Amino acid sequence: MNPNTQQKRQRKMIKLSRAILIIIGAFITAYGLEAVLIPNNVSDGGVTGLSIAGSQLIELPLGVLIAVLNIPFVYLGYKQIGKSFAINSIIGIASLAVGTSVMHQVHTIIEGDTLLITVVGGIIIGFGMGLALRNGGALDGIDMLAVLLSRKLPFGTSDLILFLNLFVFIVVSTVFGLQGAILSGIAYFIASKVIHIVETGLSGSKTFKIITNEPESMVETIRDRLGRSATYNIVRGAYSNEQFKEITCVINRLEETKMKEIIQEIDPYSFVTVYDVAEVKGGNFKKHDIH
């Protein structure tokens, strides 16, 4: 088989698998809405929350409102992020719209217990939305609007997402009351945390950047005790003009405590910065045998 033909086939298979996972994520989200949140007068945030409130006020099908209200946000996604993201988002939003219609009569799995409703509902819709985002699509357009506004206004994206959702929950309070709006906010918060876990994974990695007077000893100890390799960057102090070797090392979360012990032992006065890493691919990240 021609290598180019094989690569094209692989790309098509990847796109197809991602589309399928986005659809699955959308239907999981729809189930969380129809089987947990909406029957208990609890909403979601973002455009979905506005759609839920609108469907209660004007008695239009929820799926129709989700599809219509997200149209301008899909266009924003196309202009700001790209064609493939917009296509995947259309797949996800359309699937969410269809899913809410199909599951409208589904049996409510939890009733009465407000804490359990917000936790279970938040987990389900967070998992569904996170699955869609992990595969390159979005089920709600409010994040796209926040990204665009952050370029025009002196506020960060997260601040704008919070502000826009405060507006959403005010609208929700007119339909479900103040208690419903508060529970909706809690469910949205839980969902946002689950989305982050699904996107980054439970075993996310961390990058350590270390400026030390003992770079060789530090790297050797990291290699011996953690089985991790590291790289050097030459850096220079702005005040002292002194040249240093900055160590960069990627580890998993379970090794973080041991890494800090090594740093404290070799050079307790070293300068250390730590970053969360969503994904690691390629290179020599594979752990070496230390036994």
C-alpha positions as YAML, in Angstrom:
chain: A
units: angstrom
residues:
- id: 1
  name: MET
  ca: [0.00, 0.00, 0.00]
- id: 2
  name: ASN
  ca: [1.20, 3.50, -0.85]
- id: 3
  name: PRO
  ca: [2.51, 5.24, 2.34]
- id: 4
  name: ASN
  ca: [0.51, 8.40, 1.54]
- id: 5
  name: THR
  ca: [-2.67, 6.35, 1.09]
- id: 6
  name: GLN
  ca: [-2.02, 4.59, 4.39]
- id: 7
  name: GLN
  ca: [-1.47, 7.90, 6.18]
- id: 8
  name: LYS
  ca: [-4.70, 9.32, 4.73]
- id: 9
  name: ARG
  ca: [-6.58, 6.23, 5.88]
- id: 10
  name: GLN
  ca: [-5.09, 6.55, 9.36]
- id: 11
  name: ARG
  ca: [-6.07, 10.22, 9.54]
- id: 12
  name: LYS
  ca: [-9.62, 9.35, 8.49]
- id: 13
  name: MET
  ca: [-9.81, 6.64, 11.13]
- id: 14
  name: ILE
  ca: [-8.57, 9.06, 13.80]
- id: 15
  name: LYS
  ca: [-11.16, 11.67, 12.76]
- id: 16
  name: LEU
  ca: [-13.90, 9.04, 12.75]
- id: 17
  name: SER
  ca: [-12.95, 7.70, 16.19]
- id: 18
  name: ARG
  ca: [-12.87, 11.23, 17.59]
- id: 19
  name: ALA
  ca: [-16.28, 12.00, 16.11]
- id: 20
  name: ILE
  ca: [-17.70, 8.83, 17.67]
- id: 21
  name: LEU
  ca: [-16.27, 9.73, 21.08]
- id: 22
  name: ILE
  ca: [-17.68, 13.26, 20.80]
- id: 23
  name: ILE
  ca: [-21.11, 11.80, 20.04]
- id: 24
  name: ILE
  ca: [-20.82, 9.43, 23.01]
- id: 25
  name: GLY
  ca: [-19.82, 12.37, 25.23]
- id: 26
  name: ALA
  ca: [-22.81, 14.38, 24.01]
- id: 27
  name: PHE
  ca: [-25.25, 11.54, 24.78]
- id: 28
  name: ILE
  ca: [-23.72, 11.06, 28.25]
- id: 29
  name: THR
  ca: [-24.23, 14.78, 28.88]
- id: 30
  name: ALA
  ca: [-27.81, 14.58, 27.61]
- id: 31
  name: TYR
  ca: [-28.47, 11.67, 29.98]
- id: 32
  name: GLY
  ca: [-27.11, 13.64, 32.94]
- id: 33
  name: LEU
  ca: [-29.39, 16.54, 32.07]
- id: 34
  name: GLU
  ca: [-32.57, 14.56, 31.41]
- id: 35
  name: ALA
  ca: [-32.18, 11.82, 34.03]
- id: 36
  name: VAL
  ca: [-30.76, 13.83, 36.91]
- id: 37
  name: LEU
  ca: [-30.69, 17.62, 36.72]
- id: 38
  name: ILE
  ca: [-33.71, 18.90, 34.80]
- id: 39
  name: PRO
  ca: [-36.37, 16.69, 36.52]
- id: 40
  name: ASN
  ca: [-35.12, 18.05, 39.86]
- id: 41
  name: ASN
  ca: [-35.25, 21.70, 38.78]
- id: 42
  name: VAL
  ca: [-31.48, 21.98, 38.47]
- id: 43
  name: SER
  ca: [-29.79, 23.43, 35.41]
- id: 44
  name: ASP
  ca: [-26.33, 23.59, 33.87]
- id: 45
  name: GLY
  ca: [-24.25, 26.67, 33.11]
- id: 46
  name: GLY
  ca: [-23.42, 28.26, 29.78]
- id: 47
  name: VAL
  ca: [-25.57, 28.11, 26.67]
- id: 48
  name: THR
  ca: [-27.05, 24.80, 27.85]
- id: 49
  name: GLY
  ca: [-28.29, 26.49, 31.03]
- id: 50
  name: LEU
  ca: [-29.89, 29.30, 29.01]
- id: 51
  name: SER
  ca: [-31.47, 26.68, 26.74]
- id: 52
  name: ILE
  ca: [-32.92, 24.80, 29.70]
- id: 53
  name: ALA
  ca: [-34.36, 28.01, 31.15]
- id: 54
  name: GLY
  ca: [-35.73, 29.02, 27.74]
- id: 55
  name: SER
  ca: [-37.37, 25.65, 27.16]
- id: 56
  name: GLN
  ca: [-39.18, 25.98, 30.49]
- id: 57
  name: LEU
  ca: [-40.32, 29.54, 29.78]
- id: 58
  name: ILE
  ca: [-41.46, 29.30, 26.17]
- id: 59
  name: GLU
  ca: [-42.08, 25.54, 26.00]
- id: 60
  name: LEU
  ca: [-39.82, 24.87, 23.05]
- id: 61
  name: PRO
  ca: [-37.95, 21.54, 22.87]
- id: 62
  name: LEU
  ca: [-34.61, 21.76, 24.68]
- id: 63
  name: GLY
  ca: [-32.76, 20.24, 21.72]
- id: 64
  name: VAL
  ca: [-34.00, 22.95, 19.37]
- id: 65
  name: LEU
  ca: [-32.82, 25.74, 21.67]
- id: 66
  name: ILE
  ca: [-29.42, 24.10, 22.24]
- id: 67
  name: ALA
  ca: [-28.89, 23.88, 18.48]
- id: 68
  name: VAL
  ca: [-30.12, 27.43, 17.70]
- id: 69
  name: LEU
  ca: [-28.42, 29.30, 20.56]
- id: 70
  name: ASN
  ca: [-25.05, 27.66, 19.85]
- id: 71
  name: ILE
  ca: [-24.97, 28.70, 16.17]
- id: 72
  name: PRO
  ca: [-23.17, 32.05, 16.73]
- id: 73
  name: PHE
  ca: [-20.69, 30.38, 19.09]
- id: 74
  name: VAL
  ca: [-19.84, 27.70, 16.55]
- id: 75
  name: TYR
  ca: [-19.10, 30.50, 14.10]
- id: 76
  name: LEU
  ca: [-16.83, 32.11, 16.72]
- id: 77
  name: GLY
  ca: [-15.07, 28.78, 17.15]
- id: 78
  name: TYR
  ca: [-14.56, 28.56, 13.39]
- id: 79
  name: LYS
  ca: [-13.07, 32.07, 13.23]
- id: 80
  name: GLN
  ca: [-10.94, 31.86, 16.38]
- id: 81
  name: ILE
  ca: [-9.85, 28.20, 16.58]
- id: 82
  name: GLY
  ca: [-10.32, 26.62, 13.17]
- id: 83
  name: LYS
  ca: [-12.42, 24.56, 10.81]
- id: 84
  name: SER
  ca: [-11.85, 21.15, 12.40]
- id: 85
  name: PHE
  ca: [-12.83, 22.45, 15.84]
- id: 86
  name: ALA
  ca: [-16.00, 23.99, 14.41]
- id: 87
  name: ILE
  ca: [-16.93, 20.75, 12.62]
- id: 88
  name: ASN
  ca: [-16.35, 18.69, 15.77]
- id: 89
  name: SER
  ca: [-18.36, 21.19, 17.81]
- id: 90
  name: ILE
  ca: [-21.25, 20.97, 15.32]
- id: 91
  name: ILE
  ca: [-21.16, 17.18, 15.69]
- id: 92
  name: GLY
  ca: [-21.15, 17.49, 19.48]
- id: 93
  name: ILE
  ca: [-23.86, 20.15, 19.77]
- id: 94
  name: ALA
  ca: [-26.10, 18.38, 17.25]
- id: 95
  name: SER
  ca: [-25.65, 15.12, 19.15]
- id: 96
  name: LEU
  ca: [-26.46, 16.86, 22.44]
- id: 97
  name: ALA
  ca: [-29.60, 18.34, 20.88]
- id: 98
  name: VAL
  ca: [-30.69, 14.94, 19.55]
- id: 99
  name: GLY
  ca: [-29.75, 13.24, 22.82]
- id: 100
  name: THR
  ca: [-31.91, 15.53, 24.96]
- id: 101
  name: SER
  ca: [-34.85, 14.88, 22.63]
- id: 102
  name: VAL
  ca: [-34.37, 11.10, 22.64]
- id: 103
  name: MET
  ca: [-33.90, 10.94, 26.42]
- id: 104
  name: HIS
  ca: [-36.62, 13.41, 27.37]
- id: 105
  name: GLN
  ca: [-38.85, 10.63, 28.74]
- id: 106
  name: VAL
  ca: [-36.02, 8.68, 30.38]
- id: 107
  name: HIS
  ca: [-36.57, 7.55, 33.97]
- id: 108
  name: THR
  ca: [-35.23, 9.93, 36.64]
- id: 109
  name: ILE
  ca: [-32.53, 8.05, 38.56]
- id: 110
  name: ILE
  ca: [-32.33, 10.37, 41.63]
- id: 111
  name: GLU
  ca: [-35.04, 12.40, 43.32]
- id: 112
  name: GLY
  ca: [-35.24, 14.49, 46.47]
- id: 113
  name: ASP
  ca: [-31.64, 14.41, 47.74]
- id: 114
  name: THR
  ca: [-30.30, 17.78, 46.57]
- id: 115
  name: LEU
  ca: [-26.66, 17.04, 47.42]
- id: 116
  name: LEU
  ca: [-26.69, 13.72, 45.58]
- id: 117
  name: ILE
  ca: [-28.46, 15.32, 42.60]
- id: 118
  name: THR
  ca: [-25.82, 18.05, 42.15]
- id: 119
  name: VAL
  ca: [-22.89, 15.67, 42.66]
- id: 120
  name: VAL
  ca: [-24.11, 12.87, 40.39]
- id: 121
  name: GLY
  ca: [-25.48, 15.26, 37.76]
- id: 122
  name: GLY
  ca: [-22.26, 17.30, 37.77]
- id: 123
  name: ILE
  ca: [-20.12, 14.19, 37.42]
- id: 124
  name: ILE
  ca: [-22.16, 12.79, 34.52]
- id: 125
  name: ILE
  ca: [-22.33, 15.97, 32.45]
- id: 126
  name: GLY
  ca: [-18.70, 16.81, 33.30]
- id: 127
  name: PHE
  ca: [-17.56, 13.41, 32.06]
- id: 128
  name: GLY
  ca: [-19.55, 13.81, 28.83]
- id: 129
  name: MET
  ca: [-18.33, 17.34, 28.13]
- id: 130
  name: GLY
  ca: [-14.75, 16.42, 29.03]
- id: 131
  name: LEU
  ca: [-14.84, 13.47, 26.63]
- id: 132
  name: ALA
  ca: [-15.97, 15.78, 23.83]
- id: 133
  name: LEU
  ca: [-13.32, 18.42, 24.61]
- id: 134
  name: ARG
  ca: [-10.59, 15.79, 24.84]
- id: 135
  name: ASN
  ca: [-11.42, 14.77, 21.29]
- id: 136
  name: GLY
  ca: [-11.45, 18.26, 19.82]
- id: 137
  name: GLY
  ca: [-15.09, 19.34, 20.11]
- id: 138
  name: ALA
  ca: [-17.22, 21.47, 22.42]
- id: 139
  name: LEU
  ca: [-20.80, 21.01, 23.63]
- id: 140
  name: ASP
  ca: [-21.26, 24.57, 24.87]
- id: 141
  name: GLY
  ca: [-20.27, 27.86, 23.26]
- id: 142
  name: ILE
  ca: [-19.84, 30.14, 26.26]
- id: 143
  name: ASP
  ca: [-16.12, 29.32, 26.58]
- id: 144
  name: MET
  ca: [-15.57, 30.46, 22.97]
- id: 145
  name: LEU
  ca: [-17.29, 33.78, 23.77]
- id: 146
  name: ALA
  ca: [-15.11, 34.24, 26.86]
- id: 147
  name: VAL
  ca: [-11.94, 33.68, 24.80]
- id: 148
  name: LEU
  ca: [-13.05, 36.28, 22.26]
- id: 149
  name: LEU
  ca: [-14.05, 38.86, 24.91]
- id: 150
  name: SER
  ca: [-10.76, 38.39, 26.78]
- id: 151
  name: ARG
  ca: [-8.98, 39.77, 23.69]
- id: 152
  name: LYS
  ca: [-11.15, 42.88, 23.73]
- id: 153
  name: LEU
  ca: [-11.52, 43.51, 27.48]
- id: 154
  name: PRO
  ca: [-8.96, 43.79, 30.33]
- id: 155
  name: PHE
  ca: [-10.13, 40.54, 31.97]
- id: 156
  name: GLY
  ca: [-8.89, 36.97, 31.89]
- id: 157
  name: THR
  ca: [-10.82, 34.13, 30.24]
- id: 158
  name: SER
  ca: [-11.66, 32.43, 33.54]
- id: 159
  name: ASP
  ca: [-12.99, 35.72, 34.99]
- id: 160
  name: LEU
  ca: [-15.23, 36.21, 31.97]
- id: 161
  name: ILE
  ca: [-16.50, 32.61, 32.10]
- id: 162
  name: LEU
  ca: [-17.44, 33.19, 35.75]
- id: 163
  name: PHE
  ca: [-19.15, 36.50, 34.93]
- id: 164
  name: LEU
  ca: [-21.10, 35.08, 31.99]
- id: 165
  name: ASN
  ca: [-22.26, 32.13, 34.07]
- id: 166
  name: LEU
  ca: [-23.40, 34.44, 36.87]
- id: 167
  name: PHE
  ca: [-25.71, 35.99, 34.27]
- id: 168
  name: VAL
  ca: [-26.86, 32.50, 33.24]
- id: 169
  name: PHE
  ca: [-27.68, 31.50, 36.82]
- id: 170
  name: ILE
  ca: [-29.64, 34.75, 37.34]
- id: 171
  name: VAL
  ca: [-31.77, 33.72, 34.35]
- id: 172
  name: VAL
  ca: [-32.03, 30.19, 35.78]
- id: 173
  name: SER
  ca: [-33.26, 31.61, 39.12]
- id: 174
  name: THR
  ca: [-36.29, 33.11, 37.36]
- id: 175
  name: VAL
  ca: [-37.32, 29.61, 36.29]
- id: 176
  name: PHE
  ca: [-36.12, 27.27, 39.05]
- id: 177
  name: GLY
  ca: [-35.96, 29.76, 41.92]
- id: 178
  name: LEU
  ca: [-32.98, 30.82, 44.03]
- id: 179
  name: GLN
  ca: [-32.40, 27.31, 45.41]
- id: 180
  name: GLY
  ca: [-32.43, 25.86, 41.89]
- id: 181
  name: ALA
  ca: [-29.92, 28.47, 40.73]
- id: 182
  name: ILE
  ca: [-27.58, 27.75, 43.68]
- id: 183
  name: LEU
  ca: [-27.79, 23.99, 43.06]
- id: 184
  name: SER
  ca: [-27.16, 24.64, 39.36]
- id: 185
  name: GLY
  ca: [-24.03, 26.60, 40.25]
- id: 186
  name: ILE
  ca: [-22.78, 23.75, 42.44]
- id: 187
  name: ALA
  ca: [-23.46, 21.18, 39.72]
- id: 188
  name: TYR
  ca: [-21.65, 23.39, 37.18]
- id: 189
  name: PHE
  ca: [-18.63, 23.71, 39.50]
- id: 190
  name: ILE
  ca: [-18.46, 19.93, 39.96]
- id: 191
  name: ALA
  ca: [-18.81, 19.42, 36.21]
- id: 192
  name: SER
  ca: [-15.95, 21.84, 35.51]
- id: 193
  name: LYS
  ca: [-13.64, 19.88, 37.82]
- id: 194
  name: VAL
  ca: [-14.61, 16.56, 36.21]
- id: 195
  name: ILE
  ca: [-14.02, 18.08, 32.74]
- id: 196
  name: HIS
  ca: [-10.48, 18.99, 33.82]
- id: 197
  name: ILE
  ca: [-9.83, 15.45, 35.11]
- id: 198
  name: VAL
  ca: [-11.13, 13.86, 31.90]
- id: 199
  name: GLU
  ca: [-9.07, 16.23, 29.74]
- id: 200
  name: THR
  ca: [-5.79, 15.86, 31.65]
- id: 201
  name: GLY
  ca: [-6.20, 12.37, 33.12]
- id: 202
  name: LEU
  ca: [-5.87, 11.22, 36.70]
- id: 203
  name: SER
  ca: [-2.19, 10.44, 36.29]
- id: 204
  name: GLY
  ca: [-1.20, 13.82, 34.87]
- id: 205
  name: SER
  ca: [2.46, 14.77, 34.82]
- id: 206
  name: LYS
  ca: [4.46, 17.65, 36.24]
- id: 207
  name: THR
  ca: [7.46, 19.55, 34.92]
- id: 208
  name: PHE
  ca: [10.15, 20.58, 37.38]
- id: 209
  name: LYS
  ca: [12.52, 23.40, 36.41]
- id: 210
  name: ILE
  ca: [15.44, 23.59, 38.83]
- id: 211
  name: ILE
  ca: [18.24, 26.15, 39.03]
- id: 212
  name: THR
  ca: [20.90, 24.79, 41.35]
- id: 213
  name: ASN
  ca: [24.59, 25.04, 42.11]
- id: 214
  name: GLU
  ca: [24.79, 21.22, 41.94]
- id: 215
  name: PRO
  ca: [23.27, 20.43, 38.52]
- id: 216
  name: GLU
  ca: [25.32, 17.31, 37.74]
- id: 217
  name: SER
  ca: [24.72, 15.76, 41.17]
- id: 218
  name: MET
  ca: [21.01, 16.63, 40.97]
- id: 219
  name: VAL
  ca: [20.56, 15.03, 37.54]
- id: 220
  name: GLU
  ca: [22.52, 11.92, 38.54]
- id: 221
  name: THR
  ca: [20.41, 11.46, 41.70]
- id: 222
  name: ILE
  ca: [17.15, 11.96, 39.77]
- id: 223
  name: ARG
  ca: [18.26, 9.34, 37.27]
- id: 224
  name: ASP
  ca: [19.32, 6.86, 39.97]
- id: 225
  name: ARG
  ca: [16.35, 7.24, 42.31]
- id: 226
  name: LEU
  ca: [13.50, 8.07, 39.90]
- id: 227
  name: GLY
  ca: [14.73, 6.54, 36.66]
- id: 228
  name: ARG
  ca: [14.05, 9.85, 34.90]
- id: 229
  name: SER
  ca: [16.24, 11.69, 32.42]
- id: 230
  name: ALA
  ca: [16.53, 15.46, 32.34]
- id: 231
  name: THR
  ca: [17.71, 18.26, 30.07]
- id: 232
  name: TYR
  ca: [19.86, 21.34, 30.63]
- id: 233
  name: ASN
  ca: [19.12, 24.91, 29.60]
- id: 234
  name: ILE
  ca: [21.79, 27.58, 30.01]
- id: 235
  name: VAL
  ca: [20.30, 30.59, 31.84]
- id: 236
  name: ARG
  ca: [21.81, 33.80, 33.17]
- id: 237
  name: GLY
  ca: [20.76, 35.79, 36.23]
- id: 238
  name: ALA
  ca: [19.51, 39.27, 35.36]
- id: 239
  name: TYR
  ca: [20.99, 40.84, 38.51]
- id: 240
  name: SER
  ca: [24.20, 38.86, 39.06]
- id: 241
  name: ASN
  ca: [24.83, 38.11, 35.36]
- id: 242
  name: GLU
  ca: [25.95, 34.68, 36.60]
- id: 243
  name: GLN
  ca: [25.44, 31.69, 34.29]
- id: 244
  name: PHE
  ca: [23.55, 28.61, 35.50]
- id: 245
  name: LYS
  ca: [22.41, 25.24, 34.21]
- id: 246
  name: GLU
  ca: [18.63, 24.99, 34.53]
- id: 247
  name: ILE
  ca: [17.39, 21.39, 34.85]
- id: 248
  name: THR
  ca: [14.09, 20.40, 33.25]
- id: 249
  name: CYS
  ca: [12.56, 17.07, 34.24]
- id: 250
  name: VAL
  ca: [9.07, 15.64, 33.61]
- id: 251
  name: ILE
  ca: [7.70, 13.19, 36.19]
- id: 252
  name: ASN
  ca: [4.31, 11.72, 37.07]
- id: 253
  name: ARG
  ca: [2.33, 12.94, 40.07]
- id: 254
  name: LEU
  ca: [3.22, 9.93, 42.20]
- id: 255
  name: GLU
  ca: [6.90, 10.87, 42.01]
- id: 256
  name: GLU
  ca: [6.44, 14.51, 43.07]
- id: 257
  name: THR
  ca: [7.13, 13.96, 46.79]
- id: 258
  name: LYS
  ca: [10.27, 11.94, 46.05]
- id: 259
  name: MET
  ca: [11.50, 14.64, 43.65]
- id: 260
  name: LYS
  ca: [11.08, 17.31, 46.33]
- id: 261
  name: GLU
  ca: [13.02, 15.14, 48.78]
- id: 262
  name: ILE
  ca: [15.88, 14.83, 46.28]
- id: 263
  name: ILE
  ca: [15.96, 18.60, 45.71]
- id: 264
  name: GLN
  ca: [15.94, 19.28, 49.46]
- id: 265
  name: GLU
  ca: [18.75, 16.79, 50.01]
- id: 266
  name: ILE
  ca: [21.06, 17.92, 47.17]
- id: 267
  name: ASP
  ca: [20.49, 21.68, 47.28]
- id: 268
  name: PRO
  ca: [17.84, 23.09, 49.65]
- id: 269
  name: TYR
  ca: [18.54, 26.61, 48.33]
- id: 270
  name: SER
  ca: [17.86, 25.78, 44.68]
- id: 271
  name: PHE
  ca: [15.24, 27.76, 42.76]
- id: 272
  name: VAL
  ca: [12.39, 25.46, 41.69]
- id: 273
  name: THR
  ca: [9.27, 26.04, 39.57]
- id: 274
  name: VAL
  ca: [6.65, 23.33, 39.00]
- id: 275
  name: TYR
  ca: [4.09, 23.15, 36.17]
- id: 276
  name: ASP
  ca: [1.14, 20.87, 35.54]
- id: 277
  name: VAL
  ca: [1.43, 18.97, 32.25]
- id: 278
  name: ALA
  ca: [-1.72, 17.84, 30.46]
- id: 279
  name: GLU
  ca: [-0.06, 15.34, 28.13]
- id: 280
  name: VAL
  ca: [3.38, 13.90, 27.37]
- id: 281
  name: LYS
  ca: [4.31, 12.18, 24.11]
- id: 282
  name: GLY
  ca: [7.49, 10.99, 22.45]
- id: 283
  name: GLY
  ca: [11.05, 11.61, 23.55]
- id: 284
  name: ASN
  ca: [12.53, 9.65, 26.43]
- id: 285
  name: PHE
  ca: [9.71, 10.15, 28.92]
- id: 286
  name: LYS
  ca: [9.50, 6.39, 29.48]
- id: 287
  name: LYS
  ca: [10.73, 5.60, 32.97]
- id: 288
  name: HIS
  ca: [14.04, 3.72, 33.27]
- id: 289
  name: ASP
  ca: [14.39, 0.73, 35.57]
- id: 290
  name: ILE
  ca: [15.80, 1.85, 38.94]
- id: 291
  name: HIS
  ca: [16.10, -1.60, 40.53]
...
